[in-house]
Amino acid sequence: MPAAPSPPLLSDPRLPACALDAMERDVLPMTAAGVAAGNKIFGAALIEKSDFSTALAETNNETENPLWHGEVHLLKRIHERPDIASRPPSDFIFLSTHEPCPMCLAAITWAGFDTILYFFTYEDSRDAFAIPHDLKIMAEVFGVQDGAYRHDNAFWHARAVMDLVAALPQAEAAPLHAQAERIRARYADLSAQYQATKSGNTIPLA
């Protein structure tokens, strides 16, 4: 199947600001609590396409189940909420704080979402957060080097939030860059906390 045309909403100038707000306001507080419980820093949110508000947010919960990455844990929560689960996935944008791993990309695909946003890249996960598993699994299991999957395909379109910010006029982008730096600093603190305490958890790929 050929890739579907890129949806117009990806060029909506409101989208990157709303995505950053969802991370800072809705996901980060949950992630701080998750890290305090021994979990990784990854989280996710479901954003309404209609007004870009946050419908639901979640964070990593691998200390309960190693499959509960932020994205998969969000998918679990969606189906515990009949008001959301009864709606078509095409109503929503799937936001991941970090570029989704192979398992999470597959799960998002099977769940039917057609638009994915992410903030940190695979390289960020490896280099800034000392979590190299995404790139290693893609290379070792699937033979995909440098995480080079198709960002546009017949199932979904995936974009980095900061690429959307870069497409904005400078005056609109400047406050978003400042917000992004604030978000990065908070994740750096949480990452340091996780790395200092991860020896006490039972996550297989810590």
KENU-312479 format. One line per 10 residues: number of its first residue (from 1); their letters; for each residue x, y, z of C-alpha. Coordinates in nm, 3 decimals, padded with zeros to 5 digits. Each point is the difference from the previous one (the first is absolute). Last residue first. Layout:
<sevos>
NUM	A	X Y Z | ... $
</sevos>
This chain:
<sevos>
206	ALPITNGSKT	01.681 -00.112 03.235 | -00.063 -00.269 -00.255 | -00.138 -00.275 00.225 | -00.170 00.243 00.247 | 00.053 -00.146 00.349 | 00.072 00.324 00.189 | 00.263 00.086 00.260 | 00.282 00.051 -00.247 | -00.216 00.271 -00.157 | 00.058 00.248 00.283 $
196	AQYQASLDAY	00.270 00.238 -00.123 | -00.102 -00.042 -00.365 | -00.360 00.091 00.082 | 00.092 00.313 00.196 | 00.240 00.115 -00.271 | -00.273 -00.057 -00.256 | -00.247 00.202 00.206 | 00.240 00.294 00.012 | 00.068 -00.023 -00.373 | -00.374 -00.022 -00.064 $
186	RARIREAQAH	-00.052 00.327 00.185 | 00.278 00.169 -00.195 | -00.142 -00.123 -00.330 | -00.343 00.140 00.089 | 00.147 00.341 00.081 | 00.194 -00.008 -00.325 | -00.319 -00.082 -00.186 | -00.178 00.291 00.163 | 00.272 00.238 -00.116 | -00.015 -00.146 -00.350 $
176	LPAAEAQPLA	-00.376 00.047 00.010 | 00.042 00.363 00.098 | 00.223 00.058 -00.305 | -00.209 -00.191 -00.256 | -00.277 00.255 -00.040 | 00.237 00.292 -00.057 | 00.223 -00.214 -00.221 | -00.280 -00.100 -00.237 | -00.094 -00.366 00.045 | 00.155 -00.292 -00.191 $
166	AVLDMVARAH	00.261 -00.058 00.272 | -00.279 -00.058 00.254 | -00.140 -00.282 -00.214 | 00.347 -00.154 -00.018 | 00.016 00.041 00.378 | -00.309 -00.215 00.041 | 00.162 -00.284 -00.191 | -00.240 -00.145 -00.254 | -00.165 -00.335 -00.068 | -00.260 -00.069 -00.269 $
156	WFANDHRYAG	-00.210 -00.315 00.024 | -00.122 -00.328 -00.150 | 00.082 00.015 -00.372 | 00.343 00.148 00.068 | 00.168 00.328 00.085 | 00.267 -00.011 00.272 | 00.147 -00.308 -00.165 | 00.251 -00.165 00.236 | 00.361 00.118 00.009 | 00.085 -00.074 00.362 $
146	DQVGFVEAMI	00.370 00.040 -00.072 | 00.016 -00.340 -00.173 | -00.299 -00.224 -00.049 | 00.104 -00.367 00.007 | -00.321 -00.095 00.183 | 00.129 -00.177 00.309 | 00.354 00.135 00.044 | -00.038 00.345 -00.157 | -00.348 00.087 00.123 | 00.077 -00.155 00.338 $
136	KLDHPIAFAD	00.321 00.202 00.035 | -00.165 00.327 -00.102 | -00.279 -00.039 00.253 | 00.222 -00.145 00.276 | 00.243 00.291 00.030 | -00.127 00.144 00.331 | 00.282 00.221 00.131 | -00.232 00.305 00.020 | 00.183 00.263 -00.204 | 00.180 -00.227 -00.245 $
126	RSDEYTFFYL	-00.228 -00.299 -00.050 | -00.342 00.156 00.061 | 00.114 00.315 -00.181 | 00.112 -00.208 -00.297 | -00.339 -00.169 -00.011 | -00.154 00.347 -00.019 | -00.160 00.213 00.273 | -00.329 00.177 -00.071 | -00.235 -00.241 -00.177 | -00.313 00.038 -00.212 $
116	ITDFGAWTIA	-00.200 -00.284 -00.155 | -00.299 00.024 -00.236 | -00.208 -00.290 -00.134 | -00.101 -00.186 00.315 | -00.152 -00.343 -00.059 | 00.087 -00.197 00.313 | 00.204 -00.243 -00.211 | 00.215 00.291 -00.118 | 00.046 00.142 00.351 | 00.100 -00.348 00.118 $
106	ALCMPCPEHT	00.249 -00.044 -00.285 | 00.161 00.337 00.069 | 00.004 -00.085 00.370 | 00.178 -00.330 -00.052 | 00.252 00.155 -00.239 | 00.078 00.286 00.245 | -00.193 00.324 -00.018 | 00.196 00.326 -00.041 | -00.004 00.151 00.348 | -00.273 00.211 00.159 $
96	SLFIFDSPPR	-00.258 -00.182 -00.210 | -00.306 00.180 -00.132 | -00.274 -00.199 -00.178 | -00.232 00.238 -00.186 | -00.369 -00.075 00.040 | -00.337 -00.023 -00.173 | 00.143 -00.259 -00.243 | 00.007 -00.243 00.294 | -00.380 -00.028 -00.034 | -00.196 00.063 00.321 $
86	SAIDPREHIR	-00.129 -00.272 00.232 | 00.339 -00.031 00.170 | -00.017 00.364 00.111 | -00.330 00.003 00.190 | 00.051 -00.367 00.086 | 00.318 00.079 00.196 | 00.182 -00.319 00.096 | 00.082 -00.049 -00.367 | 00.184 00.330 -00.008 | 00.193 -00.100 00.312 $
76	KLLHVEGHWL	00.154 -00.301 -00.176 | 00.095 00.215 -00.300 | 00.164 00.245 00.241 | 00.200 -00.282 00.158 | 00.106 -00.103 -00.349 | 00.127 00.351 -00.072 | 00.178 00.053 00.331 | 00.156 -00.344 -00.010 | -00.212 -00.248 00.190 | 00.147 -00.314 -00.159 $
66	PNETENNTEA	00.242 -00.055 00.291 | -00.303 -00.033 00.234 | -00.039 00.155 00.345 | 00.350 00.151 00.023 | -00.037 00.082 -00.369 | -00.255 00.274 00.070 | 00.095 00.272 -00.249 | -00.229 00.302 -00.010 | -00.356 00.091 -00.088 | -00.213 00.281 -00.142 $
56	LATSFDSKEI	-00.360 00.025 -00.118 | -00.221 00.232 -00.209 | 00.250 00.285 -00.026 | -00.131 00.298 -00.198 | 00.098 00.046 -00.365 | -00.343 00.144 -00.091 | -00.152 -00.252 -00.243 | 00.300 -00.230 -00.033 | -00.026 -00.086 00.368 | 00.336 -00.093 00.149 $
46	LAAGFIKNGA	00.077 -00.335 00.162 | 00.306 00.012 00.218 | 00.322 -00.193 00.052 | 00.279 -00.059 00.250 | 00.359 -00.121 00.022 | 00.217 00.080 00.302 | 00.062 -00.354 00.124 | -00.158 -00.147 00.313 | 00.135 -00.036 00.354 | -00.295 00.132 00.204 $
36	AVGAATMPLV	00.148 00.350 00.012 | 00.033 -00.028 -00.377 | -00.373 -00.060 -00.028 | -00.089 00.296 00.222 | 00.217 00.230 -00.213 | -00.151 -00.160 -00.310 | -00.352 00.085 00.112 | 00.098 00.364 00.057 | 00.175 00.004 -00.340 | -00.293 -00.133 -00.205 $
26	DREMADLACA	-00.278 00.254 00.051 | 00.142 00.351 00.035 | 00.343 -00.022 -00.162 | -00.069 -00.266 -00.259 | -00.348 00.122 -00.086 | 00.126 00.358 -00.020 | 00.273 -00.107 -00.241 | -00.258 -00.170 -00.223 | -00.231 00.302 00.018 | 00.281 00.231 -00.108 $
16	PLRPDSLLPP	00.095 -00.233 -00.285 | -00.361 -00.023 -00.126 | -00.108 00.362 -00.016 | 00.186 00.073 -00.326 | -00.208 -00.265 -00.186 | 00.245 -00.163 -00.243 | -00.049 -00.348 00.144 | -00.377 00.064 -00.010 | 00.013 -00.008 -00.380 | 00.047 -00.380 00.001 $
6	SPAAPM	00.298 -00.138 -00.196 | -00.136 -00.189 -00.300 | -00.034 -00.376 00.059 | 00.306 -00.214 -00.056 | -00.039 -00.259 -00.275 | -00.133 -00.349 00.080 $
</sevos>
